[in-house]
C-alpha cells in the first residue's frame, strides 16, 4: 500500500497536518515517537484559538483524537531513514524506514520533527543533569516545593517555566542574557510575581553541587554567574531554545539554512517536489504550536494538490 502522505513527527504540527490531510481524503500515516511532542511539557497554553487556557497534555490528546477521528493512521515508531524509490506499480515514492524494520511508502512527505532542548554547555550541567539540572519545569516542578530555583532564558518558554515554578517554589531567579523576548502579557505576569527576581546582563559560568555527581545523593547547590555573583539554588531549569531535528531531511537532500532549519515557502514546500515541512524544524520565525499547526495545514493542502497532479500524470 502506498500512502498519499506520511508525516514524520507527532507534535502539534504533525497531528494538525494528519487531521487536515485525512479530511482531504488522503491516505495519511503519522509516525511519532512521542504523541504531542514537546507540547506535553507545557503547563498552560493561553494562545490557542477557542481555548482560554488548556494544558499542553490536554491539547496534545485533543489533536491526536481529532487526527484519528478524521481518518489519519497513527503509529508510534521511530523513523531511521527516508529515501526515494519506486512502488510495485513503478511509481515514484518515498520509502520511510522505522526501528521496527517496517518500510512505508508514500507519494509525499511532511517533516514535523520539531527540535530538542538546547544546552548551556557549562561546567556542571552534564554532571548534575537529573540531579538538579532540568529542561522541563512542568515535569519536575513538584520536586522543588518551597525551594529556590534558577530559570535560564528570556523567551516565552523561560517565562512560562518561571511562572510554573513560582506556583511551587519559595523563590525563582530568572537569568536573562540581554532582554526579555517573551510576549508582553507574560512579561507583565513575571514582573507582577513577587517570587520571581529577574537578573539581566549575565550568563551561567558554572553549576556546582554537593556530593560526587556520579554518586547517589548528589544535587545542585550553587550557580556561579559570569558577573561573579553566586546564587544558592536547589535547581536549574534551562529554557534557552531548541535545535531543529533535521538529520532525516538533510540526508534526503532537503535544503537547510545555516541554523539547520528546513527552508520552506508560504505553501510549506521544501526544495524537493512532494516534500513539505512544518513547525519548529522549519525556518519560521515564531516557534509556537499555533504557527506550526497552521504551517502543517498548508502542507497538507499542498500535498493534496501535488498528488492530484500526480494522478493525472500516472493516468496518462
Secondary structure, 3 states (H helix, E strand, C coil): CEEEEEEECCCHHHHHHHHHHHHCCCCEEEECCCCCHHHHHCCCECCECCECCECHHHHHHHHHHHHHHHCCEEECCCEEEEEEEECCCCCEEEEEEECCCCEEEEEEEEECCCEEECCCCCECCCCCECCCEECCHHHHHHHHCCCEEEEECCCHHHHHHHHHHHCCCCEEEEEECCCCCCCHHHHHHHHHCCCEEEEECCCEEEEEEECCCCCCCCEEEEEEECCCCEEECCEEEECCCEEECCHHHHHHCCCECCCCCECCCCCCECCCCCEEECCCCECCCCCCHHHHHHHHHHHHHHHHHHHHHHHHHHHC
